[in-house]
Amino acid sequence: MDSSLAKLDWTLIQTFLAVAETGSLSGAARRMGLSQPTAGRHVARMEEALDVTLFRRRPRGLELTDAGAALHPHARAMAEAAGALSLAAAGRTERLAGPVRITASVFASHNLLPQIIARIRQDEPAITIDLVPSDRSENLLYREADIAVRMYRPTQLDVVTRHLGDLPIGIYAATDYLDRRGRPRTTEEIWSHHLVGYDRSDLMLKGMRDFGVPAERDWFATRCDDQNIYHQLLRAGCGVGFAMCAVADRDPGLERLMPDFPLPTLPVWLAAHERLRHTPRLRHVWDALAEGLLAQVP
């Protein structure tokens, strides 16, 4: 074996892939669960072992050099092979024990999943749960997650999906805000209130326009794209905004306004690689997630 290859370990190659695909050490560190300095050391060790420069710095992050670009498809092929090996082994495991890695959006991880996971741990203490809160699409094929909870239909090949239903969205405001400003009774009155919206994301604007509301960014006096912080802004009394009913209806400090006003819904999907879904522990967690999420879907 080439002496340079002998100096590599799989972790270095994984970090190289993560940097190449996220474009930064910070992004790779988040993906790998490392510190940024550790990710930097991994890249440096791989460059030293291979005697090549893998990345060049750019104003917005890191870019593959010609040498790095030449190595990238081979590293990706190694990742695919390792993922296939892991999937094949996991699919033959019969024990109702071991780790299960779940990924979901940050908001769903914070607000929808903790009680479901607590029930899983109570019923099957030999199953351990890794919860990965992330708003990016973890790749089920590379075992970045075993089961994904999605608010959109997954489209990856070799992935089994189940549509659990659709979560309604409502118009909400804090009770103390409504006590100060009054409770709107019509849509025109709602738009005259202080509104809480998104910052750079245009999803809310597009959704409102699809329903015939000519919304503009400057309608919203308070703006934030982070879903958890957005919810806290509503709770704090910044104004009127939109929230997932399954979460907001449990909050005694929030009131729903005009419940009959038509709003889009959020689809809820489960996804897992087809080889894993019939592994006993994966099947048990899949079923428990489905049961717990279905309880929150009207």
Backbone bond lengths (Angstrom), bond angles and torsions (degrees), N, CA, C in turn:
res aa  C-N    CA-C-N  psi(-1)  N-CA   C-N-CA  omega(-1)  CA-C   N-CA-C  phi
1 M - - - 1.476 - - 1.517 109.16 -
2 D 1.352 115.59 141.08 1.456 120.41 176.95 1.525 109.42 -57.12
3 S 1.346 117.29 134.78 1.468 120.54 -176.74 1.513 112.29 -62.03
4 S 1.341 117.65 -30.84 1.471 119.66 178.92 1.516 111.00 -67.34
5 L 1.351 117.08 -38.67 1.458 119.87 178.21 1.512 111.51 -68.55
6 A 1.333 115.80 -33.12 1.459 119.37 -179.44 1.521 111.35 -64.00
7 K 1.331 117.52 -24.09 1.458 121.17 -179.17 1.535 112.32 -82.25
8 L 1.331 116.79 -10.60 1.463 120.10 -178.01 1.516 109.90 -87.88
9 D 1.321 116.00 148.10 1.450 119.49 166.43 1.520 107.70 -125.97
10 W 1.301 115.61 167.54 1.461 120.72 -172.31 1.528 111.90 -62.05
11 T 1.319 117.61 -32.19 1.461 120.53 -179.48 1.528 111.10 -62.20
12 L 1.334 117.39 -39.21 1.468 120.35 179.40 1.521 110.39 -64.05
13 I 1.327 116.01 -41.68 1.463 119.69 -179.50 1.528 110.04 -67.04
14 Q 1.337 117.69 -39.85 1.460 120.80 176.80 1.528 110.97 -60.66
15 T 1.328 116.58 -42.70 1.459 119.73 179.60 1.525 110.63 -65.88
16 F 1.325 117.09 -41.69 1.469 121.03 175.65 1.524 110.67 -55.68
17 L 1.335 117.29 -46.62 1.465 121.09 178.74 1.529 111.04 -62.12
18 A 1.322 116.34 -43.21 1.466 119.81 -178.07 1.522 111.29 -63.81
19 V 1.341 117.66 -41.10 1.463 120.70 177.80 1.529 109.81 -66.10
20 A 1.333 116.46 -43.86 1.464 120.15 -179.35 1.517 111.35 -61.12
21 E 1.329 117.71 -36.65 1.455 121.38 -173.01 1.522 113.64 -91.84
22 T 1.335 117.62 -20.03 1.466 119.71 175.48 1.516 112.15 -100.89
23 G 1.336 117.07 -20.59 1.453 120.71 177.96 1.512 115.15 82.10
24 S 1.331 117.25 9.24 1.465 118.58 -179.61 1.516 110.05 -160.23
25 L 1.341 115.34 157.52 1.460 119.95 175.10 1.520 111.07 -68.43
26 S 1.325 116.73 -36.82 1.471 119.41 -179.25 1.520 110.52 -65.70
27 G 1.344 116.96 -42.52 1.458 119.71 178.29 1.520 111.71 -64.39
28 A 1.331 116.50 -41.09 1.459 120.00 177.81 1.521 111.10 -64.49
29 A 1.327 116.61 -40.09 1.460 120.25 179.78 1.521 110.92 -61.76
30 R 1.347 116.88 -42.80 1.463 119.82 178.39 1.523 110.46 -62.75
31 R 1.332 116.98 -43.30 1.460 119.91 -178.67 1.526 111.39 -64.27
32 M 1.329 116.33 -40.38 1.460 120.98 -173.71 1.530 113.38 -87.81
33 G 1.332 117.00 -11.53 1.457 119.96 -175.09 1.513 112.52 72.92
34 L 1.342 115.28 34.55 1.463 121.52 -179.58 1.521 109.83 -114.27
35 S 1.333 116.07 171.74 1.453 119.92 167.49 1.524 108.13 -83.13
36 Q 1.332 116.12 156.56 1.465 119.23 179.00 1.528 112.14 -61.37
37 P 1.343 120.01 -42.56 1.473 118.90 176.73 1.523 113.11 -60.05
38 T 1.348 117.11 -36.84 1.463 119.51 178.46 1.523 110.85 -65.02
39 A 1.342 117.01 -42.11 1.462 120.01 177.13 1.532 110.31 -60.56
40 G 1.334 116.78 -40.41 1.459 120.54 178.04 1.521 112.00 -63.31
41 R 1.337 115.89 -39.73 1.472 119.21 178.85 1.526 111.11 -66.73
42 H 1.339 116.73 -36.45 1.463 119.34 178.19 1.530 110.65 -61.94
43 V 1.336 116.35 -44.63 1.461 119.59 178.95 1.522 110.26 -62.49
44 A 1.334 116.37 -43.37 1.469 119.98 -179.19 1.526 111.06 -62.99
45 R 1.334 117.36 -40.17 1.464 120.42 178.84 1.517 111.61 -65.06
46 M 1.339 116.60 -38.81 1.459 119.50 179.06 1.523 110.69 -68.71
47 E 1.328 116.60 -40.43 1.463 119.70 177.28 1.524 110.92 -63.21
48 E 1.322 116.63 -40.01 1.460 120.27 179.21 1.523 111.12 -66.19
49 A 1.346 116.61 -42.33 1.458 120.32 -178.12 1.525 111.65 -64.79
50 L 1.351 115.75 -37.65 1.464 120.06 -176.94 1.525 112.77 -94.12
51 D 1.326 116.64 -10.15 1.466 122.22 -178.42 1.528 111.44 58.13
52 V 1.332 115.76 44.37 1.468 121.69 176.38 1.530 107.96 -139.00
53 T 1.335 115.66 160.74 1.466 121.29 171.12 1.525 107.54 -98.36
54 L 1.331 116.49 122.50 1.461 120.83 -173.85 1.520 113.37 -91.56
55 F 1.349 117.57 -29.72 1.463 121.08 -174.95 1.515 110.24 -135.33
56 R 1.321 115.26 151.86 1.462 121.45 169.54 1.526 107.57 -120.73
57 R 1.313 116.17 145.74 1.461 121.10 -178.63 1.520 110.61 -78.19
58 R 1.320 114.85 139.50 1.461 123.16 175.22 1.522 107.76 -129.58
59 P 1.343 118.16 162.28 1.477 119.45 -177.71 1.523 113.61 -53.91
60 R 1.332 117.21 -31.10 1.465 119.40 -176.59 1.523 112.94 -107.65
61 G 1.320 118.35 15.64 1.452 119.03 177.43 1.513 112.26 144.05
62 L 1.318 115.86 -146.06 1.453 122.84 -176.70 1.522 110.26 -115.44
63 E 1.320 115.00 143.75 1.461 121.64 -178.92 1.520 108.37 -127.22
64 L 1.330 117.05 140.87 1.454 120.99 179.01 1.523 111.15 -63.45
65 T 1.321 116.49 136.58 1.462 120.96 168.68 1.530 108.10 -76.05
66 D 1.314 117.06 176.63 1.462 120.20 176.53 1.523 110.48 -59.93
67 A 1.335 116.10 -40.42 1.466 119.78 178.58 1.524 111.04 -65.17
68 G 1.333 115.92 -43.11 1.460 119.53 178.47 1.515 112.07 -63.52
69 A 1.346 116.12 -41.07 1.467 120.04 179.45 1.523 111.07 -64.52
70 A 1.344 116.76 -34.90 1.461 119.83 178.74 1.530 111.39 -68.64
71 L 1.343 117.11 -32.47 1.459 120.64 -179.06 1.527 112.89 -82.70
72 H 1.321 116.28 -23.34 1.466 119.89 -172.33 1.527 113.58 -57.01
73 P 1.343 120.86 -49.08 1.470 118.86 -179.18 1.517 113.19 -62.75
74 H 1.331 117.61 -31.77 1.466 119.95 178.32 1.534 110.39 -70.23
75 A 1.336 116.06 -39.53 1.467 119.44 177.32 1.522 110.41 -65.77
76 R 1.330 116.85 -39.48 1.466 120.36 178.41 1.529 110.24 -64.78
77 A 1.344 117.16 -39.55 1.469 120.15 177.20 1.523 110.93 -62.42
78 M 1.339 116.73 -37.96 1.464 120.10 176.74 1.523 110.73 -64.08
79 A 1.328 116.49 -40.23 1.462 120.57 179.10 1.527 110.66 -64.59
80 E 1.328 116.54 -40.78 1.456 120.00 178.96 1.521 111.16 -65.17
81 A 1.338 116.10 -40.81 1.456 119.56 179.01 1.531 111.08 -66.02
82 A 1.344 116.10 -41.82 1.465 119.67 178.32 1.518 110.99 -64.60
83 G 1.340 115.79 -39.48 1.454 119.35 177.74 1.518 112.19 -64.13
84 A 1.337 117.12 -41.58 1.461 120.65 178.45 1.521 111.32 -63.77
85 L 1.342 116.36 -40.74 1.461 120.54 177.70 1.520 110.90 -61.93
86 S 1.341 115.93 -44.81 1.459 120.71 -179.64 1.515 111.34 -64.43
87 L 1.346 116.26 -41.85 1.459 120.36 179.34 1.524 111.25 -63.78
88 A 1.347 116.15 -43.17 1.454 119.61 -179.21 1.521 110.89 -61.88
89 A 1.335 116.85 -41.39 1.462 120.34 179.33 1.518 111.40 -69.17
90 A 1.348 116.57 -43.30 1.467 120.18 -177.90 1.513 110.99 -64.65
91 G 1.335 116.55 -35.84 1.454 119.90 -178.54 1.514 113.68 -66.91
92 R 1.339 118.57 -14.91 1.455 122.26 179.82 1.526 112.92 -101.89
93 T 1.316 116.85 -0.19 1.464 120.35 -179.73 1.525 109.99 -75.75
94 E 1.326 117.70 127.15 1.464 121.91 -175.56 1.530 112.82 -101.56
95 R 1.319 118.09 -13.43 1.462 119.79 -173.49 1.523 111.53 -75.76
96 L 1.325 115.74 143.23 1.456 121.25 172.96 1.527 107.16 -87.93
97 A 1.329 114.86 60.29 1.464 121.83 -177.20 1.513 108.02 -159.35
98 G 1.339 114.55 158.98 1.446 119.11 178.27 1.516 112.12 113.11
99 P 1.333 116.92 -179.33 1.467 120.48 -174.77 1.531 112.90 -84.04
100 V 1.316 114.75 147.73 1.468 122.97 170.78 1.522 107.00 -132.81
101 R 1.311 116.12 127.50 1.459 121.93 -176.96 1.528 108.56 -105.62
102 I 1.323 115.58 118.81 1.464 122.55 -178.02 1.521 108.70 -111.76
103 T 1.318 116.64 135.50 1.455 119.60 172.55 1.521 109.62 -120.57
104 A 1.316 115.27 144.89 1.461 122.49 177.68 1.524 107.06 -156.86
105 S 1.317 116.30 168.09 1.460 119.47 176.82 1.521 109.87 -60.04
106 V 1.314 115.94 159.47 1.464 120.35 179.45 1.524 110.26 -58.74
107 F 1.333 117.07 -42.91 1.465 120.82 -177.89 1.528 110.59 -65.64
108 A 1.335 117.36 -46.72 1.462 120.15 179.56 1.526 110.74 -64.64
109 S 1.334 117.47 -38.84 1.460 120.74 178.66 1.521 111.20 -62.42
110 H 1.308 115.93 -35.84 1.468 120.95 -177.46 1.527 111.57 -79.06
111 N 1.335 116.75 -38.38 1.461 119.93 -167.47 1.527 115.79 -110.56
112 L 1.325 118.62 -24.63 1.460 120.19 -174.50 1.524 114.16 -108.60
113 L 1.331 118.24 -30.94 1.457 120.40 -168.09 1.530 116.82 -95.11
114 P 1.349 121.15 -27.79 1.468 118.77 -173.58 1.521 114.84 -53.84
115 Q 1.342 118.38 -44.59 1.467 119.76 -178.54 1.522 111.45 -67.50
116 I 1.337 116.89 -35.32 1.468 120.29 178.78 1.527 109.39 -66.23
117 I 1.323 116.16 -43.64 1.460 120.08 -179.95 1.534 110.62 -65.65
118 A 1.319 116.62 -37.77 1.468 119.43 177.74 1.531 110.91 -61.12
119 R 1.332 116.74 -38.69 1.465 120.15 178.53 1.533 110.88 -67.81
120 I 1.327 117.10 -39.80 1.463 120.53 177.18 1.527 109.91 -59.96
121 R 1.339 116.31 -45.75 1.470 120.36 -178.43 1.533 110.73 -65.82
122 Q 1.328 116.51 -34.12 1.461 119.85 178.68 1.523 111.03 -68.91
123 D 1.342 116.20 -42.33 1.466 120.22 -176.35 1.524 112.57 -76.89
124 E 1.338 116.74 -36.79 1.468 120.74 -175.81 1.533 109.15 -134.28
125 P 1.320 118.00 78.42 1.474 120.52 -175.80 1.523 113.94 -64.40
126 A 1.339 118.91 -14.90 1.460 120.67 178.19 1.527 111.95 -80.14
127 I 1.325 116.79 -11.10 1.469 120.91 175.14 1.520 108.20 -91.71
128 T 1.316 116.73 124.11 1.464 120.54 176.36 1.522 108.57 -102.25
129 I 1.318 115.95 146.93 1.464 122.24 -173.99 1.522 109.89 -118.01
130 D 1.326 116.04 128.24 1.459 122.29 167.67 1.520 106.82 -107.83
131 L 1.322 116.51 117.69 1.468 120.98 178.35 1.519 108.60 -102.35
132 V 1.332 115.98 125.30 1.463 122.03 -177.87 1.529 108.26 -112.78
133 P 1.348 117.43 94.37 1.472 118.86 176.30 1.532 109.27 -72.91
134 S 1.304 117.26 119.18 1.457 119.96 -177.05 1.511 109.77 -158.82
135 D 1.338 115.77 138.66 1.460 120.72 176.80 1.526 111.93 -96.35
136 R 1.336 116.64 8.29 1.459 118.57 172.33 1.530 108.32 -102.34
137 S 1.312 116.95 170.62 1.459 121.42 -175.18 1.522 110.41 -91.37
138 E 1.327 116.97 95.05 1.459 120.35 175.30 1.528 108.59 -60.16
139 N 1.311 116.25 141.72 1.451 120.98 -175.78 1.525 110.03 -89.71
140 L 1.324 115.79 110.76 1.457 119.96 -179.26 1.523 111.96 -65.06
141 L 1.330 117.24 -29.42 1.459 120.65 -176.50 1.521 111.96 -69.83
142 Y 1.331 117.80 -26.73 1.453 121.05 -178.99 1.521 111.44 -100.09
143 R 1.337 116.90 14.96 1.460 123.17 177.07 1.518 112.48 60.92
144 E 1.340 117.19 27.72 1.457 118.58 170.83 1.525 109.35 -70.76
145 A 1.315 116.29 -18.92 1.460 122.90 172.00 1.518 107.14 -156.68
146 D 1.351 116.81 153.56 1.455 121.61 175.72 1.521 111.22 -90.51
147 I 1.332 115.89 -42.25 1.463 122.02 -179.20 1.520 107.85 -131.41
148 A 1.314 116.15 137.00 1.465 121.02 177.99 1.520 109.58 -117.19
149 V 1.324 115.63 138.24 1.461 122.65 169.85 1.519 106.18 -104.46
150 R 1.307 116.52 118.49 1.458 121.20 -173.32 1.529 111.20 -122.42
151 M 1.327 115.54 149.56 1.456 121.96 172.98 1.533 110.37 -102.81
152 Y 1.332 114.41 27.67 1.462 122.38 174.92 1.526 106.41 -156.88
153 R 1.329 117.32 164.66 1.457 119.80 -177.74 1.528 110.42 -79.61
154 P 1.327 118.67 119.73 1.469 120.49 177.58 1.532 110.04 -65.82
155 T 1.322 116.38 145.23 1.459 121.04 -176.30 1.522 113.21 -122.27
156 Q 1.334 118.37 7.10 1.454 120.10 -179.29 1.528 110.73 -66.78
157 L 1.320 115.91 146.67 1.453 120.76 174.90 1.526 109.80 -71.44
158 D 1.318 116.50 154.62 1.471 123.17 177.69 1.523 112.33 62.53
159 V 1.317 117.55 23.76 1.459 122.24 178.88 1.531 108.87 -116.46
160 V 1.323 115.57 129.49 1.460 121.81 176.68 1.519 108.45 -89.09
161 T 1.312 116.89 134.07 1.469 120.65 -178.12 1.530 110.42 -126.94
162 R 1.299 114.74 156.98 1.466 121.53 173.32 1.523 108.74 -142.23
163 H 1.325 115.86 125.31 1.464 120.88 176.28 1.526 107.85 -86.97
164 L 1.326 116.21 117.33 1.457 120.99 -175.90 1.522 112.86 -88.52
165 G 1.315 117.21 -19.92 1.459 120.67 -177.07 1.513 110.29 141.99
166 D 1.314 115.45 -165.03 1.457 120.60 -176.38 1.522 109.89 -131.15
167 L 1.334 115.07 129.83 1.462 120.98 179.75 1.525 110.20 -88.03
168 P 1.325 118.05 125.75 1.464 119.47 179.59 1.525 112.13 -72.68
169 I 1.324 114.51 150.92 1.459 123.48 174.29 1.524 107.88 -110.77
170 G 1.323 116.66 140.89 1.454 120.80 179.35 1.516 112.30 -129.69
171 I 1.326 115.50 169.86 1.460 122.81 175.84 1.529 107.55 -95.92
172 Y 1.335 116.75 127.62 1.462 120.65 -173.89 1.528 110.90 -136.54
173 A 1.324 113.75 158.29 1.461 121.40 170.33 1.520 108.02 -154.35
174 A 1.311 116.07 159.07 1.465 120.71 178.95 1.524 109.96 -71.51
175 T 1.316 115.24 144.61 1.461 120.30 -179.59 1.528 111.45 -58.78
176 D 1.339 117.11 -41.89 1.472 118.39 -178.13 1.528 110.73 -67.87
177 Y 1.325 117.50 -33.01 1.470 119.35 175.49 1.526 109.89 -64.83
178 L 1.336 117.12 -45.64 1.470 120.58 -178.71 1.522 111.14 -66.73
179 D 1.332 117.07 -32.74 1.472 119.51 176.14 1.529 110.16 -63.70
180 R 1.332 117.14 -34.49 1.466 120.73 -179.76 1.522 111.96 -79.01
181 R 1.324 116.31 -43.38 1.462 120.89 -168.92 1.519 114.13 -101.86
182 G 1.327 117.42 -11.70 1.454 120.32 -177.08 1.523 111.66 93.10
183 R 1.322 115.58 158.16 1.455 121.67 -176.90 1.527 110.50 -100.90
184 P 1.327 116.36 115.93 1.462 118.89 -179.04 1.526 111.75 -67.01
185 R 1.326 115.57 141.79 1.462 121.22 -179.01 1.525 112.54 -111.71
186 T 1.314 116.99 -13.49 1.458 121.07 -180.00 1.525 108.57 -131.82
187 T 1.338 115.35 164.04 1.464 118.36 178.29 1.520 110.96 -63.71
188 E 1.337 117.36 -36.42 1.461 119.74 179.03 1.522 110.82 -61.55
189 E 1.327 116.80 -37.97 1.459 119.64 178.21 1.529 111.11 -68.82
190 I 1.327 117.33 -34.70 1.463 119.99 178.45 1.521 110.50 -61.59
191 W 1.359 117.04 -46.58 1.467 119.54 -176.81 1.526 111.86 -67.49
192 S 1.309 118.07 -16.71 1.466 119.72 177.25 1.523 112.50 -85.61
193 H 1.338 117.29 -6.20 1.461 121.21 178.37 1.526 110.77 -83.49
194 H 1.331 115.55 170.49 1.460 119.80 169.09 1.523 107.44 -66.69
195 L 1.306 117.16 128.75 1.463 121.19 -176.46 1.524 110.78 -113.73
196 V 1.327 115.21 145.42 1.460 122.38 176.59 1.526 107.43 -109.68
197 G 1.330 117.01 123.27 1.456 120.92 -176.40 1.509 112.56 -134.95
198 Y 1.327 114.87 -167.05 1.460 121.08 178.46 1.520 110.03 -91.89
199 D 1.316 114.47 159.26 1.460 121.29 -178.61 1.529 110.39 -89.88
200 R 1.326 117.67 -83.39 1.462 120.74 -177.90 1.521 112.78 -88.62
201 S 1.321 117.13 -25.52 1.457 120.40 178.79 1.529 110.00 -69.89
202 D 1.339 115.84 136.63 1.463 119.55 178.12 1.523 111.89 -103.89
203 L 1.347 118.08 12.67 1.461 120.70 -177.52 1.525 112.18 -60.81
204 M 1.321 116.67 -41.27 1.456 119.48 -178.82 1.521 110.90 -67.89
205 L 1.329 116.55 -43.11 1.458 119.67 179.34 1.523 110.86 -61.38
206 K 1.342 116.51 -44.57 1.466 119.73 179.48 1.518 111.18 -62.78
207 G 1.346 116.17 -42.24 1.454 119.70 179.57 1.518 112.20 -62.61
208 M 1.330 117.35 -42.54 1.462 120.68 179.45 1.530 111.13 -67.02
209 R 1.326 115.52 -40.22 1.465 118.41 179.80 1.517 111.52 -66.88
210 D 1.349 116.20 -34.50 1.469 119.26 176.90 1.519 111.73 -61.97
211 F 1.328 116.39 -25.62 1.458 120.68 178.55 1.527 112.01 -97.48
212 G 1.327 116.33 16.17 1.456 120.61 174.33 1.510 115.54 83.98
213 V 1.330 117.78 11.21 1.468 121.47 178.41 1.526 108.10 -98.89
214 P 1.333 118.82 115.06 1.477 121.05 -175.49 1.525 112.84 -77.08
215 A 1.327 116.72 59.54 1.466 121.55 -173.72 1.530 111.27 -69.22
216 E 1.313 115.68 145.31 1.459 123.59 174.50 1.526 108.71 -127.27
217 R 1.305 117.19 157.47 1.465 121.25 -176.36 1.523 111.92 -58.71
218 D 1.342 116.81 -37.04 1.463 118.48 -176.07 1.526 112.91 -75.85
219 W 1.329 118.02 -0.76 1.467 119.50 170.71 1.533 110.88 -65.54
220 F 1.332 116.57 -26.55 1.463 121.42 -169.47 1.525 109.56 -99.01
221 A 1.325 115.35 117.04 1.464 120.36 -177.81 1.521 112.02 -78.38
222 T 1.337 117.17 -24.54 1.465 122.73 177.39 1.517 107.89 -126.97
223 R 1.353 116.54 131.39 1.466 119.25 -174.32 1.530 110.19 -136.13
224 C 1.335 115.57 139.48 1.464 121.18 176.84 1.522 109.02 -161.58
225 D 1.344 117.04 136.40 1.456 120.95 179.44 1.527 113.33 -89.23
226 D 1.332 117.55 -18.20 1.460 120.67 -179.86 1.530 108.79 -75.53
227 Q 1.349 116.43 120.04 1.459 120.23 -173.19 1.530 113.29 -63.41
228 N 1.330 117.16 -40.13 1.466 118.78 -179.79 1.522 111.58 -67.05
229 I 1.331 116.51 -42.66 1.462 119.40 178.53 1.525 110.29 -67.72
230 Y 1.330 116.62 -39.07 1.474 120.35 176.19 1.532 109.81 -54.20
231 H 1.334 116.04 -46.23 1.469 119.36 -179.50 1.527 111.08 -62.48
232 Q 1.330 116.51 -39.27 1.461 119.72 179.25 1.529 111.40 -67.58
233 L 1.317 117.42 -32.64 1.469 120.36 176.38 1.525 110.44 -64.37
234 L 1.340 116.49 -40.25 1.466 119.55 175.00 1.521 110.55 -61.87
235 R 1.325 116.90 -47.25 1.459 121.71 -178.01 1.528 111.12 -61.87
236 A 1.324 116.70 -33.72 1.461 120.71 -177.61 1.521 112.79 -76.20
237 G 1.334 117.43 -11.58 1.461 119.67 177.84 1.509 114.96 95.46
238 C 1.328 117.47 27.20 1.470 120.05 179.13 1.527 112.51 -73.72
239 G 1.312 117.03 -18.23 1.451 118.65 178.88 1.511 112.30 151.84
240 V 1.335 114.55 -159.45 1.464 122.74 -178.25 1.528 108.57 -95.78
241 G 1.333 116.15 137.21 1.460 119.52 179.36 1.505 110.99 -154.67
242 F 1.315 115.89 -164.67 1.450 122.33 -175.07 1.524 109.33 -117.25
243 A 1.333 116.25 145.20 1.461 120.21 -178.14 1.516 109.96 -151.81
244 M 1.329 114.96 156.11 1.455 121.77 174.79 1.533 108.36 -69.25
245 C 1.323 117.44 122.93 1.461 120.42 -174.50 1.525 111.94 -61.23
246 A 1.330 117.58 -35.21 1.458 120.88 -179.20 1.523 111.68 -60.56
247 V 1.331 116.51 -25.72 1.469 121.24 179.15 1.522 110.68 -96.95
248 A 1.322 117.09 -49.08 1.463 120.88 -173.87 1.526 112.53 -67.04
249 D 1.338 117.27 -33.21 1.470 119.21 -178.42 1.526 111.64 -68.79
250 R 1.333 117.76 -17.81 1.475 120.57 177.03 1.523 111.94 -85.64
251 D 1.317 116.68 -7.45 1.462 121.13 -174.67 1.529 109.66 -95.33
252 P 1.333 118.36 111.32 1.474 119.62 -176.98 1.521 113.55 -66.63
253 G 1.328 117.65 -15.09 1.460 120.14 179.89 1.509 114.53 -87.48
254 L 1.335 117.58 -3.22 1.461 121.53 -178.86 1.521 110.73 -113.08
255 E 1.322 116.25 146.24 1.466 122.14 174.48 1.522 109.41 -121.11
256 R 1.320 115.13 139.12 1.466 119.33 177.00 1.527 109.12 -87.21
257 L 1.313 115.90 136.48 1.458 122.20 -179.03 1.526 109.50 -110.63
258 M 1.296 116.76 139.56 1.459 123.18 174.66 1.536 111.38 45.30
259 P 1.328 116.85 66.62 1.471 119.99 -175.99 1.526 114.31 -62.96
260 D 1.328 118.11 -18.72 1.464 120.31 -179.90 1.529 112.51 -87.48
261 F 1.342 117.73 -2.88 1.464 119.63 -179.97 1.530 108.88 -68.52
262 P 1.336 118.99 126.83 1.472 120.56 -175.99 1.528 112.00 -71.58
263 L 1.316 114.99 127.32 1.468 121.24 178.24 1.525 108.74 -134.96
264 P 1.333 117.90 154.38 1.468 119.46 176.40 1.521 110.93 -65.31
265 T 1.310 116.10 159.95 1.462 122.30 178.82 1.531 109.56 -112.22
266 L 1.326 115.11 166.64 1.461 121.34 177.76 1.524 109.09 -107.59
267 P 1.328 118.34 116.78 1.465 119.34 176.92 1.525 110.51 -71.32
268 V 1.319 116.41 145.56 1.460 121.78 179.10 1.525 108.27 -117.24
269 W 1.330 115.72 122.95 1.460 121.93 -178.42 1.519 110.02 -125.67
270 L 1.320 115.75 145.15 1.455 122.25 165.86 1.519 107.88 -105.34
271 A 1.326 115.86 145.92 1.456 120.33 178.23 1.525 109.48 -143.78
272 A 1.326 116.07 143.38 1.461 122.28 175.14 1.522 107.90 -155.45
273 H 1.312 116.66 155.38 1.456 119.64 175.36 1.524 108.76 -65.45
274 E 1.335 116.89 140.25 1.458 120.99 -174.00 1.530 112.89 -59.31
275 R 1.340 118.22 -28.98 1.453 119.89 -179.88 1.524 112.51 -73.18
276 L 1.333 115.95 -24.23 1.458 119.68 -174.70 1.515 113.28 -92.61
277 R 1.318 117.27 -23.87 1.459 119.21 -170.58 1.523 111.95 -62.01
278 H 1.339 117.41 -26.23 1.463 120.14 -177.80 1.527 112.91 -98.99
279 T 1.331 117.88 5.05 1.458 121.19 169.04 1.527 107.76 -69.13
280 P 1.327 119.60 130.87 1.473 120.47 -171.35 1.525 114.51 -50.33
281 R 1.338 118.01 -49.24 1.466 117.84 -176.38 1.527 110.99 -68.31
282 L 1.360 116.44 -35.61 1.463 119.27 177.67 1.520 110.92 -67.15
283 R 1.321 115.65 -41.35 1.464 119.91 179.52 1.523 110.06 -62.82
284 H 1.345 116.24 -41.64 1.466 119.17 -179.71 1.531 110.66 -63.27
285 V 1.321 117.59 -45.59 1.463 120.54 -179.57 1.520 110.42 -67.15
286 W 1.339 117.09 -40.34 1.475 121.18 175.75 1.525 110.36 -55.05
287 D 1.328 116.61 -50.08 1.464 120.65 -178.19 1.525 111.58 -64.78
288 A 1.343 116.58 -39.16 1.466 119.83 179.72 1.527 111.12 -67.00
289 L 1.325 117.06 -40.85 1.465 119.87 176.35 1.522 110.72 -62.58
290 A 1.324 116.14 -43.81 1.466 119.61 -179.94 1.526 110.44 -61.29
291 E 1.333 116.93 -45.94 1.469 120.37 -179.77 1.523 110.87 -62.16
292 G 1.330 116.53 -45.31 1.460 119.27 -177.23 1.516 113.00 -68.02
293 L 1.334 117.32 -39.31 1.459 120.18 179.69 1.525 111.52 -73.87
294 L 1.333 116.93 -36.43 1.460 119.28 177.70 1.527 111.81 -61.65
295 A 1.329 116.36 -30.33 1.468 119.91 178.57 1.524 111.37 -66.40
296 Q 1.337 117.29 -17.19 1.455 121.06 -178.72 1.535 112.42 -103.14
297 V 1.332 115.62 -0.87 1.462 120.84 179.10 1.529 108.40 -101.92
298 P 1.319 119.24 125.22 1.472 120.20 -179.14 1.526 112.63 -59.43
